[in-house]
Amino acid sequence: MAGFDFSAIKVRLPEKLNFGTGGIPLSTPAPTTLAGISQARKLGLDAMELEFVHSVNLNEATASEVYSSVSKNSFILTCHGSYYINLNAKEPQKRGASRSRILQAADIARKAGAWSLTFHPAFYLGMEKESVYAVVKEQLGKVISELQEKGNEIWIRPETTGKPVQFGELKEIIRLSNDLEQVMPCIDFAHLHARTNGKNNSPQEFRAILSEVEKGLGKDGLDNMHIHMSGIAYSEKGEKNHLELEDSDFNFKDLIKVWKEFAIKGTVVCESPNLEKDALVMKESLIHPVDVFALQ
């Protein structure tokens, strides 16, 4: 779209808790981003996450079309960046490639109107956690500097990860958010459950998680949340695979009650194998906290 002024795009913070799918809803007739947004709206969802996990599948022209669509309809977009990121890679060229993948995704995601970009930041590779933190902070700092030079205001969201070998404990992500500008957490509650081999699954633990966010980041931390949710299978080594909510032991109903208790705002992205079904279950659970599966 010639002449489109992408610099006019301002990151819009959600005013409530929105629910959407991690990628194009499965029931979408045509597998395109625009069709996915239209289908999500028809289903009664508020949001969708662009999946740039294998490649950035929009260009500037299609991104401008997506931006026009979400702007007209007050629809929320987030983005999941590449799976091929390790900011703690031993080889400098691999660290550079990881930064480039984040920057490429952030550029197109912002031009499409997304307000938040998440990714799995790093692996420990047998190193001391404090050493890994220093490397990740340095590399992510370089990313933020480049984004700010280009005027790109998208939130950068290192995600809490599902395996103990991965960098991504909640305290690490909160610390990064304090140490670097334009960085906030993406909290995957199922990952926190799997990472601890079944813990983080009670109202008390959910309250502790949100209290830790509020203590570390203030009320802004609760008003500006990017959340991933699904059922999950796990072992002592952490995450194995995502499951539908009703097929998992994850106590999502009490979690949603705690979200309501803390009055959080932001976007909840469903990553279960049945994207729109579970996204709608979660949205309905927030509005009417009953056994939604019994109603189906």
C-alpha positions in Angstrom: 0.0 0.0 0.0 2.1 2.9 -1.3 2.4 5.9 0.9 1.1 4.2 4.0 2.6 6.0 7.1 3.5 3.2 9.4 5.1 5.7 11.8 1.5 6.8 12.7 0.8 3.5 14.3 0.7 3.8 18.1 0.7 0.7 20.4 -2.8 0.6 21.9 -3.0 -1.0 25.4 -6.0 -3.3 26.1 -8.7 -1.8 28.3 -10.0 -5.1 29.6 -9.1 -8.8 29.5 -9.4 -10.0 25.9 -9.4 -13.6 24.6 -8.2 -14.9 21.3 -6.5 -17.8 19.4 -2.8 -18.6 18.9 -3.0 -18.3 15.1 -5.9 -18.5 12.7 -9.0 -20.2 14.2 -9.3 -23.8 13.0 -12.8 -23.1 11.6 -11.6 -20.4 9.3 -12.7 -21.2 5.7 -9.5 -19.7 4.1 -6.1 -20.0 6.0 -5.2 -16.3 5.8 -4.7 -13.7 8.5 -7.5 -11.5 7.3 -9.9 -14.4 7.2 -8.8 -15.5 10.6 -9.5 -12.1 12.1 -12.9 -12.1 10.5 -13.7 -15.6 11.8 -12.4 -14.8 15.3 -14.8 -11.8 15.4 -17.7 -13.9 14.2 -17.0 -16.4 17.0 -17.1 -13.6 19.6 -13.4 -13.5 20.3 -11.5 -10.2 20.8 -8.0 -11.1 19.7 -5.7 -13.3 17.6 -1.9 -14.0 17.8 0.1 -13.8 14.6 2.2 -17.0 14.4 5.6 -16.1 13.0 7.1 -19.2 14.6 8.6 -20.7 11.5 8.7 -17.6 9.3 7.3 -14.1 9.1 4.4 -14.8 6.9 3.2 -11.2 6.2 4.9 -8.6 4.1 4.5 -4.8 4.2 1.5 -4.8 1.8 -0.4 -7.5 3.7 0.5 -6.1 7.0 -1.1 -2.7 6.0 -4.3 -4.6 5.1 -4.3 -6.4 8.4 -3.7 -3.1 10.2 -6.7 -1.5 8.5 -8.9 -4.4 9.5 -8.0 -4.5 13.1 -8.1 -0.7 13.4 -11.7 -0.5 12.0 -12.9 -3.3 14.3 -11.0 -2.5 17.5 -9.5 -6.0 17.3 -6.4 -6.9 19.4 -3.4 -8.5 17.7 -0.4 -10.1 19.4 2.5 -11.9 17.8 4.6 -15.0 18.6 8.1 -14.8 17.2 10.4 -17.4 15.8 11.0 -20.8 17.6 14.6 -20.5 16.4 15.8 -18.0 19.0 18.5 -18.6 21.6 20.0 -15.3 22.9 22.5 -17.4 24.9 23.9 -19.3 21.9 27.6 -19.8 22.2 28.4 -18.6 18.7 28.1 -14.8 18.2 26.6 -15.3 14.7 23.8 -17.3 16.2 23.1 -14.7 18.8 23.0 -12.1 16.0 20.6 -14.3 14.0 18.3 -14.6 17.0 18.3 -10.8 17.4 17.5 -10.4 13.7 14.6 -12.8 13.9 13.1 -10.8 16.8 13.6 -7.5 14.9 12.1 -8.8 11.7 9.0 -10.1 13.6 8.7 -6.9 15.6 8.8 -4.8 12.4 6.0 -6.6 10.5 4.0 -7.3 13.6 3.9 -3.6 14.5 3.0 -2.7 10.9 0.1 -5.1 11.2 -1.1 -3.4 14.3 0.1 -5.9 16.9 0.8 -4.4 20.4 2.9 -7.2 21.8 5.6 -9.7 20.6 6.5 -12.8 22.5 9.2 -15.5 22.0 11.2 -18.1 24.0 14.3 -16.2 24.8 17.1 -18.7 25.5 18.5 -22.0 26.8 20.8 -22.3 29.9 23.2 -24.7 28.1 24.5 -25.9 31.4 25.7 -22.4 32.4 25.0 -20.7 35.7 21.7 -18.9 35.6 23.2 -15.5 36.6 25.6 -15.7 33.7 22.9 -16.6 31.3 20.8 -13.7 32.6 23.6 -11.3 31.9 24.0 -12.6 28.3 20.2 -12.4 27.6 20.0 -8.9 29.0 22.8 -7.7 26.9 21.4 -9.3 23.7 17.9 -8.1 24.4 19.2 -4.6 25.2 20.7 -4.5 21.6 17.2 -5.4 20.2 15.5 -2.7 22.2 18.1 -0.1 21.1 17.4 -0.9 17.4 13.7 -0.8 17.9 13.8 2.6 19.6 16.1 3.9 16.8 13.3 2.9 14.3 10.5 4.3 16.5 9.0 0.8 17.0 7.0 0.9 20.3 5.8 -2.7 20.3 6.1 -4.5 23.6 8.8 -7.1 23.7 7.8 -10.1 25.8 10.2 -12.9 26.8 8.0 -15.8 27.7 7.9 -18.0 30.8 9.0 -21.3 29.4 7.9 -24.9 30.1 11.2 -26.8 30.7 13.8 -26.3 33.4 16.6 -26.3 30.7 15.1 -23.1 29.2 15.7 -19.6 30.4 12.3 -18.3 31.5 11.5 -18.5 35.1 9.0 -15.9 36.2 11.5 -14.0 38.3 13.9 -13.8 35.4 11.3 -12.3 33.1 10.2 -9.8 35.7 13.8 -8.8 36.3 14.4 -8.2 32.6 11.2 -6.1 32.5 12.7 -3.9 35.3 16.2 -3.8 33.8 15.2 -2.9 30.2 12.8 -0.4 28.6 9.9 -1.7 26.4 10.1 -5.2 27.9 7.3 -6.9 29.8 6.5 -10.5 30.6 4.5 -13.0 28.6 3.2 -15.4 31.2 2.3 -18.8 30.1 0.6 -20.3 33.1 0.5 -23.8 31.7 4.3 -23.5 31.2 4.7 -22.5 34.9 2.6 -25.6 35.8 4.7 -27.9 33.6 8.1 -26.4 34.5 7.5 -27.3 38.1 6.2 -30.8 37.4 2.6 -30.1 38.5 3.0 -27.2 40.9 1.5 -23.7 40.3 -2.0 -25.2 40.1 -3.9 -23.9 43.1 -5.6 -20.5 43.9 -2.9 -19.8 46.4 -0.2 -20.4 43.9 -2.0 -18.4 41.2 -2.3 -15.5 43.7 1.4 -15.7 44.4 2.2 -15.5 40.7 0.2 -12.3 40.2 1.4 -10.9 43.5 5.0 -11.4 42.3 4.1 -9.6 39.0 2.5 -6.7 41.0 5.4 -6.5 43.4 8.0 -6.4 40.6 6.2 -4.3 38.1 3.5 -2.4 40.0 -0.1 -2.1 38.9 1.1 -1.6 35.3 2.2 -5.2 35.4 -1.4 -6.4 35.9 -2.9 -3.8 33.5 -0.6 -4.8 30.6 -0.6 -8.6 30.5 0.1 -10.9 27.6 -0.9 -14.4 28.7 -0.7 -17.9 27.0 -3.0 -20.6 28.1 -3.7 -24.3 27.3 -4.0 -27.6 28.9 -0.6 -29.3 29.1 1.1 -32.7 29.4 4.4 -32.7 31.4 6.9 -34.9 33.2 9.8 -34.2 35.6 11.6 -32.7 32.6 8.8 -30.2 32.1 6.5 -29.5 29.2 5.8 -32.4 26.8 2.9 -31.0 24.7 -0.2 -28.9 24.7 -3.6 -30.4 25.5 -7.2 -29.3 25.4 -8.2 -27.8 28.7 -10.6 -30.6 29.6 -8.0 -33.2 28.9 -5.4 -31.7 31.3 -5.1 -31.5 35.0 -4.5 -27.8 34.8 -6.8 -25.9 37.1 -7.7 -23.2 34.7 -11.1 -22.4 36.3 -9.6 -21.3 39.6 -6.9 -19.4 37.7 -9.6 -17.4 35.8 -11.3 -16.7 39.2 -8.0 -15.3 40.4 -7.6 -13.2 37.3 -11.0 -11.7 38.1 -10.0 -11.2 41.7 -6.9 -9.2 40.6 -8.8 -7.4 37.9 -6.1 -7.9 35.3 -6.2 -6.5 31.8 -4.5 -7.5 28.6 -4.8 -10.4 26.2 -5.2 -14.2 26.8 -4.0 -16.3 23.9 -5.3 -19.9 23.7 -2.7 -22.4 22.4 -4.7 -25.6 23.0 -5.1 -28.0 20.1 -8.8 -26.8 19.8 -8.0 -23.1 19.6 -11.4 -21.4 19.4 -13.3 -23.9 21.5 -11.0 -23.4 24.5 -10.6 -19.6 23.9 -14.4 -19.3 24.1 -14.5 -21.6 27.2 -12.0 -19.3 29.0 -13.9 -16.1 28.0 -17.2 -17.7 29.2 -15.5 -18.8 32.4 -14.5 -15.2 33.1 -18.1 -13.9 32.6 -19.9 -16.9 34.1 -17.7 -18.9 36.5 -19.5 -22.2 36.3 -18.6 -25.6 34.9 -18.6 -24.5 31.2 -17.9 -28.0 30.0 -21.1 -29.3 31.5 -23.0 -26.8 29.3 -21.6 -28.2 26.0 
